[in-house]
Amino acid sequence: MKGFHCFSSSSYTLLRRCIPLAIANGTHLHSQSLHSFRSPKWKPRMTKQHPRSKPNHKQDTTPDSPQTTYMREWISRIYQILKYSTWESAQDQLSSLPIKWDSYTVSHVLKAHPPMQKSWLFFNWVSQVKGFKHDHFTFTTMLDIFGEAGRISSMQHVFQLMMEKGVNVDSVTYTCLMQWVSKWEGVEGAVRIWEEMKDVGCHPTVVSYTAYLKILFDNRRAEEASAVYREMIESGYTPNCHTYTVLMEYLMDSGEATMWFFTVTVCPLCVRYNACEDCLTWMLPAAVESCIL
């Protein structure tokens, strides 16, 4: 990787001195968790959480009403219907449920992973329910289900539906697309989606940058990854612990390291996550695990 040189013994000695000094100064990093959508190797989860629907105090709140039993119980019940009933029977049961269908409920039912075909049938069925409208949460969840199964054409069909219906397509959706296309069709598809995301004016987040860095490093495109990392820093984004972990994993795999990398990234990370000795001595999976937790 351009700019990464051999890690000399003198640099190692200096590194051993710099981290205790950083600890004494009480340096800390603030990091955010990744988004909820799965990546093929590590589980980047999107940071963007679905807002809970505010309760309507005018509605019935008796012990048997949907409002008092709403979330976990209803989602579990709907999942059981989809998993164990034929679709013909499931439609009748779903129609008879005394529940108001909203985006939060539908997206969480889909995330429970009923059978894929039933998920798609349910996705289309609920779109016909009066008062319900799919949003980018439900679309992206359905898109992710197809992506995980390797159904790239189906995933792209869902994405096209989003565009046709004018649903907001944000960085979460593009990152999901990018990760699954990379797994099933190769890195070139991921590069194309990354460029498309920026071309349409959708700004990457630190989650998007981290996922893209992971894809590039996994495909031995370190030069491009280095440029993307610099772009992220110059755009004002602060790397989180997952970003540092991606960089560390690459350097451990390639056997390359520099004083720049340690002082700019690993040192503050070690201070924040109390993993100094592990990071210094490259204790393989323990160092990575201690940085993630």
Backbone as CSV, one residue per row, in Angstrom:
resi,resn,N_x,N_y,N_z,CA_x,CA_y,CA_z,C_x,C_y,C_z
1,MET,0.850,-1.195,0.000,0.000,0.000,0.000,0.883,1.241,0.000
2,LYS,0.621,2.146,-0.841,1.456,3.329,-0.987,1.447,4.126,0.309
3,GLY,2.665,4.483,0.758,2.762,5.271,1.976,2.944,4.424,3.215
4,PHE,2.826,3.078,3.120,3.026,2.203,4.257,4.400,1.560,4.130
5,HIS,5.253,1.773,5.121,6.619,1.283,5.074,6.842,0.265,6.178
6,CYS,8.036,-0.326,6.203,8.361,-1.330,7.205,8.367,-0.689,8.592
7,PHE,8.016,-1.491,9.601,7.931,-1.020,10.977,9.238,-1.352,11.674
8,SER,10.105,-0.368,11.859,11.446,-0.604,12.382,11.427,-0.792,13.887
9,SER,12.542,-1.343,14.431,12.641,-1.559,15.874,12.662,-0.237,16.628
10,SER,13.272,0.796,16.037,13.285,2.103,16.699,11.893,2.704,16.761
11,SER,11.119,2.497,15.680,9.734,2.976,15.688,8.926,2.221,16.729
12,TYR,9.199,0.925,16.867,8.483,0.118,17.851,8.778,0.630,19.262
13,THR,10.065,0.975,19.522,10.435,1.502,20.834,9.717,2.814,21.107
14,LEU,9.674,3.682,20.086,8.968,4.949,20.239,7.491,4.722,20.484
15,LEU,6.933,3.747,19.798,5.521,3.422,19.975,5.246,2.967,21.398
16,ARG,6.153,2.154,21.969,5.988,1.674,23.334,5.958,2.838,24.322
17,ARG,6.607,3.938,23.947,6.643,5.095,24.833,5.440,6.007,24.644
18,CYS,4.939,6.058,23.397,3.898,7.052,23.098,2.554,6.660,23.673
19,ILE,2.259,5.362,23.746,0.937,4.960,24.223,0.754,5.220,25.714
20,PRO,1.732,4.865,26.601,1.554,5.239,28.005,1.362,6.733,28.199
21,LEU,2.054,7.558,27.401,1.872,9.002,27.503,0.458,9.398,27.126
22,ALA,-0.065,8.740,26.091,-1.440,9.038,25.682,-2.417,8.660,26.776
23,ILE,-2.140,7.520,27.445,-3.030,7.088,28.529,-2.987,8.091,29.670
24,ALA,-1.774,8.554,29.999,-1.627,9.513,31.091,-2.383,10.801,30.810
25,ASN,-2.463,11.170,29.549,-3.184,12.389,29.171,-4.684,12.201,29.152
26,GLY,-5.162,10.978,29.315,-6.595,10.720,29.367,-7.296,10.891,28.051
27,THR,-6.605,10.598,26.954,-7.216,10.750,25.636,-8.353,9.756,25.462
28,HIS,-9.467,10.194,24.872,-10.601,9.308,24.626,-11.140,9.551,23.233
29,LEU,-11.722,8.524,22.677,-12.400,8.638,21.388,-13.862,8.335,21.581
30,HIS,-14.698,9.028,20.857,-16.118,8.701,20.837,-16.423,7.993,19.531
31,SER,-17.115,6.863,19.603,-17.440,6.120,18.384,-18.909,5.806,18.354
32,GLN,-19.412,5.548,17.153,-20.798,5.171,16.958,-20.849,3.768,16.402
33,SER,-21.941,3.056,16.706,-22.075,1.681,16.222,-22.460,1.674,14.759
34,LEU,-22.248,0.538,14.132,-22.576,0.401,12.723,-24.054,0.123,12.536
35,HIS,-24.509,0.238,11.251,-25.906,0.041,10.944,-26.315,-1.408,11.051
36,SER,-27.626,-1.585,11.070,-28.182,-2.885,11.378,-28.105,-3.884,10.260
37,PHE,-27.767,-3.473,9.086,-27.785,-4.434,7.999,-26.500,-5.226,7.922
38,ARG,-26.648,-6.519,7.625,-25.537,-7.448,7.705,-24.590,-7.312,6.530
39,SER,-23.280,-7.473,6.813,-22.311,-7.614,5.736,-21.877,-9.058,5.687
40,PRO,-21.323,-9.518,4.584,-21.015,-10.930,4.452,-20.039,-11.467,5.484
41,LYS,-19.025,-10.694,5.954,-18.003,-11.245,6.829,-18.116,-10.712,8.246
42,TRP,-18.158,-9.428,8.400,-18.403,-8.887,9.709,-19.757,-8.241,9.652
43,LYS,-20.354,-7.997,10.732,-21.761,-7.677,10.769,-21.966,-6.182,10.949
44,PRO,-21.690,-5.404,9.863,-21.962,-4.002,10.018,-23.441,-3.782,10.124
45,ARG,-23.894,-3.168,11.139,-25.299,-2.881,11.334,-25.520,-1.394,11.213
46,MET,-26.558,-1.020,10.504,-26.767,0.385,10.218,-27.064,1.156,11.503
47,THR,-26.512,2.361,11.614,-26.717,3.164,12.799,-28.097,3.804,12.826
48,LYS,-28.731,3.918,11.660,-29.989,4.636,11.585,-31.105,3.773,12.136
49,GLN,-31.710,4.164,13.236,-32.736,3.367,13.870,-34.106,3.824,13.420
50,HIS,-35.000,2.849,13.369,-36.356,3.154,12.956,-37.097,3.784,14.119
51,PRO,-37.731,4.942,13.924,-38.444,5.579,15.035,-39.688,4.798,15.405
52,ARG,-39.923,4.650,16.685,-41.158,4.016,17.139,-42.335,4.957,16.890
53,SER,-43.457,4.365,16.555,-44.650,5.169,16.363,-45.121,5.696,17.713
54,LYS,-45.466,6.962,17.770,-45.980,7.523,19.004,-47.387,6.996,19.252
55,PRO,-47.688,6.593,20.502,-49.015,6.050,20.769,-50.089,7.106,20.597
56,ASN,-51.211,6.689,20.097,-52.369,7.564,19.951,-53.240,7.382,21.179
57,HIS,-53.256,8.383,22.056,-53.957,8.241,23.321,-55.466,8.223,23.151
58,LYS,-55.949,8.558,21.959,-57.374,8.493,21.702,-57.828,7.080,21.400
59,GLN,-56.876,6.197,21.064,-57.234,4.835,20.730,-57.446,4.025,21.997
60,ASP,-58.077,2.866,21.831,-58.383,1.983,22.943,-57.103,1.471,23.584
61,THR,-57.001,1.576,24.908,-55.819,1.091,25.622,-56.188,0.046,26.661
62,THR,-57.270,-0.692,26.435,-57.649,-1.780,27.330,-56.619,-2.886,27.240
63,PRO,-56.582,-3.798,28.236,-55.545,-4.835,28.239,-55.492,-5.683,26.985
64,ASP,-56.625,-5.830,26.281,-56.652,-6.670,25.087,-56.417,-5.890,23.800
65,SER,-56.175,-4.601,23.881,-56.034,-3.796,22.674,-54.652,-3.974,22.065
66,PRO,-54.525,-3.706,20.756,-53.210,-3.827,20.111,-52.156,-2.933,20.750
67,GLN,-52.562,-1.775,21.275,-51.578,-0.837,21.806,-50.819,-1.399,23.010
68,THR,-51.473,-2.248,23.809,-50.825,-2.749,25.017,-50.022,-4.019,24.775
69,THR,-50.228,-4.667,23.636,-49.524,-5.925,23.335,-48.694,-5.821,22.070
70,TYR,-48.452,-4.579,21.650,-48.078,-4.291,20.280,-46.815,-4.984,19.802
71,MET,-45.658,-4.579,20.326,-44.423,-4.825,19.609,-43.996,-6.284,19.544
72,ARG,-43.348,-6.744,20.576,-42.716,-8.059,20.476,-43.723,-9.183,20.276
73,GLU,-44.838,-9.108,20.995,-45.825,-10.177,20.896,-46.452,-10.252,19.505
74,TRP,-46.793,-9.067,18.956,-47.423,-9.062,17.639,-46.446,-9.483,16.551
75,ILE,-45.237,-9.017,16.627,-44.236,-9.388,15.623,-43.979,-10.885,15.658
76,SER,-43.874,-11.437,16.872,-43.670,-12.882,17.004,-44.851,-13.656,16.439
77,ARG,-46.045,-13.173,16.704,-47.249,-13.862,16.217,-47.312,-13.835,14.692
78,ILE,-47.021,-12.690,14.100,-47.049,-12.579,12.634,-45.977,-13.468,12.011
79,TYR,-44.813,-13.501,12.633,-43.738,-14.375,12.151,-44.179,-15.837,12.154
80,GLN,-44.828,-16.263,13.227,-45.284,-17.654,13.320,-46.299,-17.969,12.217
81,ILE,-47.177,-17.018,11.940,-48.168,-17.213,10.870,-47.465,-17.408,9.533
82,LEU,-46.505,-16.539,9.238,-45.808,-16.616,7.953,-44.972,-17.881,7.831
83,LYS,-44.388,-18.315,8.917,-43.495,-19.468,8.858,-44.247,-20.790,8.742
84,TYR,-45.343,-20.923,9.469,-45.958,-22.243,9.599,-47.268,-22.414,8.831
85,SER,-47.799,-21.354,8.248,-49.063,-21.459,7.517,-48.818,-21.391,6.017
86,THR,-49.720,-21.993,5.257,-49.678,-21.776,3.812,-50.009,-20.311,3.547
87,TRP,-49.628,-19.823,2.364,-49.872,-18.415,2.096,-51.362,-18.109,2.058
88,GLU,-52.167,-19.031,1.542,-53.612,-18.820,1.499,-54.168,-18.659,2.913
89,SER,-53.731,-19.533,3.812,-54.180,-19.438,5.202,-53.604,-18.201,5.882
90,ALA,-52.352,-17.886,5.578,-51.702,-16.737,6.209,-52.414,-15.434,5.866
91,GLN,-52.871,-15.296,4.628,-53.572,-14.072,4.237,-54.819,-13.860,5.071
92,ASP,-55.581,-14.933,5.274,-56.799,-14.823,6.080,-56.472,-14.444,7.519
93,GLN,-55.432,-15.071,8.062,-55.060,-14.777,9.447,-54.543,-13.351,9.598
94,LEU,-53.733,-12.909,8.651,-53.199,-11.550,8.720,-54.310,-10.514,8.605
95,SER,-55.271,-10.791,7.731,-56.377,-9.850,7.525,-57.244,-9.710,8.764
96,SER,-57.293,-10.767,9.569,-58.162,-10.751,10.751,-57.483,-10.172,11.988
97,LEU,-56.192,-9.876,11.905,-55.491,-9.353,13.078,-55.949,-7.929,13.395
98,PRO,-56.251,-7.649,14.663,-56.675,-6.297,15.053,-55.466,-5.389,15.268
99,ILE,-54.761,-5.124,14.207,-53.504,-4.392,14.312,-53.445,-3.320,13.237
100,LYS,-52.822,-2.214,13.579,-52.591,-1.169,12.591,-51.213,-1.397,11.986
101,TRP,-51.186,-1.641,10.691,-49.917,-1.917,10.026,-49.148,-0.620,9.811
102,ASP,-47.928,-0.578,10.340,-47.068,0.580,10.107,-45.671,0.103,9.721
103,SER,-44.834,1.047,9.348,-43.504,0.715,8.844,-42.664,-0.021,9.879
104,TYR,-42.758,0.396,11.130,-41.956,-0.230,12.183,-42.306,-1.704,12.326
105,THR,-43.592,-2.003,12.361,-44.031,-3.391,12.511,-43.609,-4.232,11.317
106,VAL,-43.852,-3.734,10.114,-43.550,-4.502,8.902,-42.052,-4.763,8.780
107,SER,-41.232,-3.746,9.014,-39.786,-3.939,8.875,-39.258,-4.932,9.903
108,HIS,-39.817,-4.931,11.116,-39.353,-5.873,12.134,-39.861,-7.290,11.893
109,VAL,-41.023,-7.424,11.303,-41.477,-8.760,10.892,-40.520,-9.317,9.844
110,LEU,-40.142,-8.506,8.871,-39.211,-8.950,7.831,-37.837,-9.275,8.411
111,LYS,-37.384,-8.488,9.376,-36.083,-8.741,9.996,-36.069,-10.028,10.818
112,ALA,-37.254,-10.514,11.201,-37.332,-11.784,11.931,-37.028,-12.975,11.030
113,HIS,-36.929,-12.735,9.729,-36.548,-13.738,8.735,-37.536,-14.898,8.603
114,PRO,-38.786,-14.585,8.264,-39.649,-15.674,7.803,-39.108,-16.197,6.477
115,PRO,-39.634,-17.322,5.968,-39.135,-17.835,4.681,-39.139,-16.738,3.614
116,MET,-38.113,-16.736,2.763,-37.920,-15.626,1.829,-39.127,-15.414,0.917
117,GLN,-39.683,-16.504,0.385,-40.835,-16.353,-0.505,-42.016,-15.745,0.237
118,LYS,-42.224,-16.198,1.488,-43.310,-15.631,2.299,-43.033,-14.158,2.610
119,SER,-41.777,-13.819,2.822,-41.434,-12.417,3.090,-41.846,-11.528,1.920
120,TRP,-41.561,-11.993,0.703,-41.902,-11.213,-0.480,-43.415,-11.140,-0.670
121,LEU,-44.110,-12.246,-0.451,-45.569,-12.241,-0.546,-46.175,-11.304,0.499
122,PHE,-45.639,-11.361,1.707,-46.109,-10.476,2.776,-45.830,-9.017,2.428
123,PHE,-44.649,-8.746,1.894,-44.271,-7.389,1.503,-45.275,-6.824,0.503
124,ASN,-45.656,-7.618,-0.473,-46.625,-7.164,-1.473,-48.038,-7.107,-0.913
125,TRP,-48.376,-8.060,-0.049,-49.721,-8.071,0.547,-49.956,-6.814,1.376
126,VAL,-48.986,-6.470,2.235,-49.190,-5.341,3.134,-49.229,-4.020,2.373
127,SER,-48.629,-3.977,1.180,-48.672,-2.745,0.389,-50.086,-2.421,-0.084
128,GLN,-50.972,-3.444,-0.073,-52.356,-3.248,-0.488,-53.273,-2.885,0.676
129,VAL,-52.740,-2.942,1.895,-53.550,-2.624,3.073,-53.840,-1.127,3.104
130,LYS,-55.081,-0.795,3.329,-55.486,0.605,3.348,-54.757,1.351,4.464
131,GLY,-54.176,2.477,4.112,-53.484,3.308,5.088,-52.012,2.998,5.260
132,PHE,-51.539,1.910,4.631,-50.122,1.575,4.765,-49.370,1.956,3.499
133,LYS,-48.145,2.423,3.695,-47.282,2.764,2.569,-45.849,2.381,2.918
134,HIS,-45.207,1.638,2.036,-43.816,1.266,2.262,-42.930,2.511,2.266
135,ASP,-41.929,2.498,3.142,-40.937,3.570,3.160,-39.543,2.967,2.987
136,HIS,-38.499,3.785,3.156,-37.154,3.276,2.882,-36.706,2.243,3.912
137,PHE,-37.342,2.213,5.100,-37.016,1.175,6.069,-37.490,-0.191,5.575
138,THR,-38.741,-0.269,5.154,-39.280,-1.562,4.713,-38.658,-1.986,3.385
139,PHE,-38.467,-1.034,2.478,-37.831,-1.376,1.201,-36.406,-1.890,1.416
140,THR,-35.639,-1.204,2.246,-34.251,-1.607,2.455,-34.165,-2.948,3.165
141,THR,-35.094,-3.223,4.067,-35.107,-4.528,4.733,-35.386,-5.642,3.739
142,MET,-36.343,-5.433,2.844,-36.650,-6.444,1.829,-35.481,-6.600,0.868
143,LEU,-34.869,-5.508,0.525,-33.697,-5.537,-0.350,-32.565,-6.344,0.294
144,ASP,-32.389,-6.170,1.593,-31.340,-6.881,2.321,-31.604,-8.386,2.364
145,ILE,-32.865,-8.773,2.491,-33.221,-10.198,2.508,-32.833,-10.859,1.189
146,PHE,-33.166,-10.217,0.081,-32.787,-10.766,-1.229,-31.265,-10.781,-1.398
147,GLY,-30.598,-9.733,-0.934,-29.148,-9.675,-1.061,-28.459,-10.788,-0.298
148,GLU,-28.913,-11.057,0.906,-28.313,-12.120,1.713,-28.464,-13.477,1.035
149,ALA,-29.583,-13.670,0.345,-29.837,-14.938,-0.338,-29.141,-15.025,-1.693
150,GLY,-28.473,-13.956,-2.103,-27.800,-13.965,-3.400,-28.726,-13.702,-4.570
151,ARG,-29.930,-13.230,-4.276,-30.904,-12.930,-5.337,-30.696,-11.485,-5.790
152,ILE,-29.625,-11.255,-6.514,-29.244,-9.889,-6.870,-30.254,-9.247,-7.810
153,SER,-30.780,-10.006,-8.760,-31.772,-9.431,-9.677,-33.027,-9.016,-8.918
154,SER,-33.443,-9.818,-7.935,-34.606,-9.459,-7.114,-34.299,-8.240,-6.258
155,MET,-33.093,-8.177,-5.724,-32.677,-7.021,-4.934,-32.714,-5.754,-5.779
156,GLN,-32.227,-5.836,-7.001,-32.229,-4.676,-7.884,-33.650,-4.284,-8.286
157,HIS,-34.537,-5.282,-8.382,-35.940,-4.992,-8.678,-36.570,-4.177,-7.549
158,VAL,-36.289,-4.561,-6.305,-36.811,-3.814,-5.159,-36.256,-2.391,-5.167
159,PHE,-34.977,-2.257,-5.478,-34.365,-0.930,-5.548,-35.033,-0.082,-6.625
160,GLN,-35.336,-0.693,-7.764,-36.001,0.026,-8.843,-37.395,0.473,-8.421
161,LEU,-38.095,-0.381,-7.664,-39.415,-0.004,-7.148,-39.314,1.217,-6.235
162,MET,-38.282,1.237,-5.410,-38.065,2.400,-4.541,-37.963,3.676,-5.364
163,MET,-37.175,3.609,-6.421,-36.970,4.786,-7.258,-38.273,5.205,-7.935
164,GLU,-39.008,4.222,-8.463,-40.243,4.518,-9.180,-41.296,5.147,-8.273
165,LYS,-41.331,4.722,-7.012,-42.340,5.224,-6.082,-41.888,6.479,-5.351
166,GLY,-40.698,6.962,-5.689,-40.216,8.197,-5.087,-39.810,8.065,-3.632
167,VAL,-39.486,6.847,-3.212,-39.062,6.622,-1.833,-37.629,7.120,-1.663
168,ASN,-37.369,7.771,-0.542,-36.026,8.287,-0.278,-35.007,7.151,-0.229
169,VAL,-33.975,7.269,-1.041,-32.886,6.289,-1.049,-31.684,6.948,-0.390
170,ASP,-31.323,6.471,0.800,-30.232,7.098,1.538,-28.983,6.227,1.521
171,SER,-27.976,6.639,2.276,-26.702,5.919,2.290,-26.842,4.517,2.866
172,VAL,-27.829,4.308,3.734,-28.058,2.974,4.294,-28.424,1.996,3.180
173,THR,-29.326,2.418,2.306,-29.746,1.568,1.193,-28.584,1.299,0.246
174,TYR,-27.850,2.340,-0.111,-26.716,2.156,-1.027,-25.629,1.268,-0.415
175,THR,-25.393,1.407,0.874,-24.378,0.577,1.526,-24.785,-0.883,1.520
176,CYS,-26.063,-1.133,1.761,-26.576,-2.503,1.701,-26.387,-3.086,0.304
177,LEU,-26.773,-2.328,-0.707,-26.580,-2.761,-2.095,-25.111,-3.066,-2.381
178,MET,-24.258,-2.167,-1.975,-22.834,-2.274,-2.262,-22.229,-3.539,-1.656
179,GLN,-22.598,-3.846,-0.429,-22.026,-5.005,0.247,-22.446,-6.314,-0.406
180,TRP,-23.744,-6.428,-0.735,-24.202,-7.701,-1.310,-23.743,-7.867,-2.751
181,VAL,-23.727,-6.788,-3.518,-23.224,-6.879,-4.894,-21.752,-7.274,-4.880
182,SER,-20.995,-6.725,-3.932,-19.584,-7.087,-3.815,-19.414,-8.575,-3.535
183,LYS,-20.251,-9.110,-2.661,-20.112,-10.526,-2.314,-20.442,-11.440,-3.483
184,TRP,-21.539,-11.136,-4.175,-22.038,-12.076,-5.182,-21.554,-11.782,-6.595
185,GLU,-21.208,-10.529,-6.895,-20.835,-10.186,-8.270,-19.446,-9.570,-8.391
186,GLY,-18.786,-9.323,-7.272,-17.420,-8.826,-7.340,-17.290,-7.347,-7.020
187,VAL,-16.054,-6.938,-6.869,-15.753,-5.593,-6.405,-16.146,-4.519,-7.411
188,GLU,-16.107,-4.820,-8.708,-16.432,-3.795,-9.706,-17.863,-3.296,-9.544
189,GLY,-18.775,-4.206,-9.217,-20.153,-3.795,-8.983,-20.270,-2.868,-7.788
190,ALA,-19.498,-3.150,-6.741,-19.510,-2.292,-5.556,-18.960,-0.905,-5.877
191,VAL,-17.902,-0.849,-6.677,-17.325,0.436,-7.081,-18.350,1.243,-7.872
192,ARG,-19.071,0.566,-8.751,-20.097,1.250,-9.554,-21.189,1.841,-8.657
193,ILE,-21.633,1.084,-7.658,-22.681,1.574,-6.763,-22.168,2.739,-5.922
194,TRP,-20.916,2.650,-5.480,-20.317,3.742,-4.707,-20.305,5.039,-5.509
195,GLU,-19.898,4.947,-6.758,-19.858,6.138,-7.604,-21.264,6.645,-7.890
196,GLU,-22.193,5.737,-8.098,-23.585,6.138,-8.347,-24.156,6.874,-7.145
197,MET,-23.870,6.375,-5.947,-24.362,7.020,-4.732,-23.901,8.473,-4.663
198,LYS,-22.644,8.707,-4.960,-22.126,10.073,-4.897,-22.637,10.925,-6.057
199,ASP,-22.820,10.308,-7.219,-23.295,11.044,-8.393,-24.705,11.591,-8.194
200,VAL,-25.556,10.848,-7.469,-26.938,11.292,-7.266,-27.062,12.231,-6.071
201,GLY,-25.932,12.569,-5.448,-25.957,13.522,-4.344,-26.226,12.918,-2.987
202,CYS,-26.111,11.598,-2.875,-26.292,10.927,-1.587,-24.926,10.856,-0.907
203,HIS,-24.767,11.561,0.192,-23.462,11.678,0.829,-23.158,10.454,1.686
204,PRO,-21.980,9.865,1.513,-21.595,8.720,2.348,-21.467,9.129,3.812
205,THR,-21.693,8.172,4.696,-21.461,8.354,6.123,-20.206,7.579,6.509
206,VAL,-19.806,7.661,7.778,-18.654,6.884,8.227,-18.927,5.389,8.079
207,VAL,-20.202,4.992,8.213,-20.577,3.591,8.004,-20.337,3.193,6.551
208,SER,-20.748,4.055,5.630,-20.551,3.778,4.205,-19.066,3.696,3.865
209,TYR,-18.301,4.658,4.359,-16.858,4.648,4.098,-16.206,3.379,4.640
210,THR,-16.584,2.995,5.857,-15.983,1.809,6.467,-16.309,0.555,5.672
211,ALA,-17.572,0.422,5.251,-17.969,-0.745,4.459,-17.208,-0.789,3.133
212,TYR,-17.054,0.376,2.515,-16.352,0.424,1.225,-14.863,0.122,1.399
213,LEU,-14.262,0.637,2.466,-12.863,0.315,2.754,-12.680,-1.187,2.929
214,LYS,-13.605,-1.805,3.643,-13.541,-3.255,3.865,-13.579,-4.009,2.541
215,ILE,-14.468,-3.593,1.656,-14.587,-4.235,0.344,-13.287,-4.092,-0.453
216,LEU,-12.739,-2.881,-0.478,-11.510,-2.642,-1.244,-10.329,-3.419,-0.674
217,PHE,-10.171,-3.410,0.639,-9.064,-4.158,1.250,-9.209,-5.658,1.012
218,ASP,-10.435,-6.171,1.138,-10.655,-7.607,0.929,-10.311,-8.034,-0.490
219,ASN,-10.412,-7.085,-1.419,-10.105,-7.385,-2.816,-8.730,-6.868,-3.238
220,ARG,-7.879,-6.607,-2.243,-6.491,-6.218,-2.492,-6.366,-4.957,-3.345
221,ARG,-7.250,-4.000,-3.089,-7.183,-2.722,-3.805,-6.792,-1.631,-2.809
222,ALA,-5.587,-1.809,-2.262,-5.129,-0.950,-1.171,-4.917,0.493,-1.607
223,GLU,-4.459,0.703,-2.838,-4.239,2.068,-3.327,-5.547,2.852,-3.311
224,GLU,-6.611,2.238,-3.820,-7.914,2.904,-3.834,-8.431,3.107,-2.419
225,ALA,-8.218,2.107,-1.563,-8.681,2.217,-0.182,-7.993,3.369,0.536
226,SER,-6.707,3.543,0.283,-5.962,4.641,0.892,-6.544,5.988,0.472
227,ALA,-6.894,6.108,-0.809,-7.488,7.358,-1.307,-8.858,7.594,-0.684
228,VAL,-9.637,6.530,-0.531,-10.967,6.650,0.073,-10.845,7.069,1.535
229,TYR,-9.870,6.499,2.238,-9.664,6.871,3.642,-9.300,8.351,3.761
230,ARG,-8.408,8.826,2.897,-8.045,10.248,2.921,-9.262,11.117,2.608
231,GLU,-10.074,10.676,1.657,-11.297,11.415,1.316,-12.223,11.510,2.523
232,MET,-12.353,10.418,3.258,-13.209,10.409,4.442,-12.726,11.424,5.478
233,ILE,-11.419,11.421,5.741,-10.852,12.348,6.724,-11.020,13.790,6.264
234,GLU,-10.735,14.043,4.987,-10.836,15.403,4.452,-12.278,15.895,4.408
235,SER,-13.238,14.961,4.377,-14.655,15.336,4.377,-15.170,15.622,5.780
236,GLY,-14.317,15.430,6.779,-14.699,15.767,8.148,-15.276,14.625,8.952
237,TYR,-15.183,13.394,8.448,-15.711,12.245,9.180,-14.645,11.670,10.110
238,THR,-15.049,11.337,11.325,-14.144,10.733,12.297,-14.267,9.219,12.235
239,PRO,-13.186,8.502,12.014,-13.257,7.035,11.988,-13.764,6.501,13.322
240,ASN,-14.564,5.430,13.269,-14.996,4.783,14.504,-14.188,3.511,14.724
241,CYS,-14.515,2.751,15.760,-13.698,1.583,16.087,-13.749,0.545,14.975
242,HIS,-14.854,0.478,14.241,-14.949,-0.477,13.136,-14.022,-0.071,11.979
243,THR,-13.908,1.244,11.758,-12.979,1.712,10.724,-11.548,1.329,11.081
244,TYR,-11.173,1.570,12.327,-9.827,1.204,12.767,-9.594,-0.302,12.652
245,THR,-10.608,-1.076,12.992,-10.464,-2.533,12.923,-10.213,-2.991,11.494
246,VAL,-10.917,-2.390,10.530,-10.699,-2.729,9.119,-9.250,-2.446,8.732
247,LEU,-8.734,-1.284,9.142,-7.346,-0.930,8.834,-6.366,-1.894,9.505
248,MET,-6.619,-2.216,10.765,-5.736,-3.127,11.490,-5.717,-4.509,10.847
249,GLU,-6.900,-4.998,10.467,-6.976,-6.330,9.857,-6.170,-6.381,8.558
250,TYR,-6.282,-5.308,7.769,-5.523,-5.291,6.518,-4.023,-5.315,6.796
251,LEU,-3.579,-4.479,7.723,-2.149,-4.397,8.013,-1.618,-5.703,8.598
252,MET,-2.416,-6.363,9.427,-1.983,-7.648,9.973,-1.879,-8.696,8.873
253,ASP,-2.844,-8.684,7.961,-2.824,-9.662,6.866,-1.660,-9.420,5.907
254,SER,-1.359,-8.143,5.664,-0.335,-7.814,4.671,1.060,-7.730,5.268
255,GLY,1.144,-7.668,6.602,2.447,-7.559,7.241,3.044,-6.176,7.158
256,GLU,2.229,-5.173,6.821,2.721,-3.805,6.685,2.231,-2.951,7.844
257,ALA,3.056,-2.009,8.255,2.648,-1.065,9.293,3.541,0.157,9.210
258,THR,3.061,1.285,9.724,3.879,2.496,9.752,3.656,3.224,11.056
259,MET,4.587,4.100,11.378,4.424,4.917,12.580,3.221,5.833,12.414
260,TRP,2.993,6.295,11.173,1.817,7.142,10.921,0.542,6.425,11.304
261,PHE,0.407,5.191,10.870,-0.817,4.444,11.151,-1.016,4.277,12.654
262,PHE,0.036,3.903,13.378,-0.102,3.657,14.807,-0.417,4.926,15.575
263,THR,0.287,6.021,15.261,0.093,7.236,16.041,-1.236,7.905,15.733
264,VAL,-1.706,7.783,14.488,-2.939,8.463,14.099,-4.173,7.633,14.416
265,THR,-4.063,6.313,14.314,-5.255,5.489,14.482,-5.190,4.543,15.659
266,VAL,-4.162,3.692,15.727,-4.158,2.652,16.745,-3.964,3.211,18.139
267,CYS,-3.068,4.200,18.309,-2.822,4.732,19.647,-4.093,5.250,20.317
268,PRO,-4.837,6.168,19.673,-6.073,6.610,20.327,-7.074,5.488,20.500
269,LEU,-7.090,4.535,19.592,-8.016,3.406,19.722,-7.666,2.566,20.936
270,CYS,-6.376,2.300,21.141,-5.944,1.514,22.298,-6.322,2.207,23.596
271,VAL,-6.130,3.534,23.636,-6.478,4.289,24.833,-7.960,4.155,25.129
272,ARG,-8.774,4.261,24.089,-10.224,4.221,24.282,-10.693,2.840,24.697
273,TYR,-10.108,1.802,24.163,-10.631,0.457,24.389,-9.731,-0.412,25.268
274,ASN,-8.743,0.213,25.933,-7.904,-0.489,26.901,-7.316,-1.773,26.335
275,ALA,-6.785,-1.687,25.129,-6.231,-2.876,24.484,-4.785,-2.649,24.082
276,CYS,-4.048,-1.877,24.884,-2.716,-1.432,24.469,-1.781,-2.582,24.148
277,GLU,-1.596,-3.491,25.100,-0.611,-4.542,24.901,-0.993,-5.461,23.746
278,ASP,-2.284,-5.763,23.639,-2.721,-6.624,22.536,-2.438,-5.973,21.191
279,CYS,-2.758,-4.676,21.072,-2.533,-3.988,19.805,-1.046,-3.875,19.503
280,LEU,-0.257,-3.633,20.528,1.176,-3.472,20.318,1.827,-4.757,19.848
281,THR,1.421,-5.879,20.391,2.086,-7.145,20.095,1.356,-7.949,19.031
282,TRP,0.278,-7.365,18.449,-0.466,-8.022,17.373,-0.967,-9.410,17.798
283,MET,-1.604,-9.469,18.951,-2.181,-10.733,19.393,-3.447,-10.964,18.600
284,LEU,-3.356,-11.878,17.649,-4.384,-12.002,16.620,-5.770,-12.133,17.152
285,PRO,-6.585,-13.132,17.380,-7.879,-12.462,17.231,-8.209,-11.606,18.418
286,ALA,-7.448,-11.772,19.539,-7.761,-11.037,20.761,-7.685,-9.536,20.555
287,ALA,-6.696,-9.065,19.780,-6.556,-7.628,19.553,-7.760,-7.070,18.833
288,VAL,-8.211,-7.775,17.800,-9.361,-7.298,17.036,-10.610,-7.312,17.900
289,GLU,-10.819,-8.406,18.653,-12.013,-8.511,19.489,-12.040,-7.416,20.540
290,SER,-10.903,-7.160,21.178,-10.869,-6.166,22.239,-11.132,-4.771,21.705
291,CYS,-10.802,-4.522,20.442,-11.066,-3.213,19.842,-12.526,-3.063,19.458
292,ILE,-13.167,-4.173,19.081,-14.565,-4.102,18.666,-15.467,-3.887,19.865
293,LEU,-15.150,-4.554,20.981,-16.033,-4.513,22.140,-15.967,-3.182,22.861
